[in-house]
Amino acid sequence: MLPFISNVFNDPSDPWYYVVGVIFLLLIFGAVALYMVWVGKKNKQNADKTDGAVEADNVDKAEVKADEQATENTDATAHLQEQDKK
């Protein structure tokens, strides 16, 4: 039995030599495809987290700008009211 199994891996004239070779190639390409899918999902999750953080930063900046504008408008209104009183 051992010579037959050894012949499968060493003799190119044996049809099983090619069957075993194709099986190994399928395993290798399958592992590479699985890795690519896994990394793609991981990158997509990281991108979604990053997009959420960027959107939160944009919202915070918009709130700060709105607060600054409100303060400026309030100051300008108070200044005009003081001028009207004089």
Secondary structure by P-SEA (a helix, b strand, c coil): caaaaaaaacccccaaaaaaaaaaaaaaaaaaaaaaaaaaaaaaaaaaaaaaaaaaaaaaaaaaaaaaaaaaaaaaaaaaaaaaac
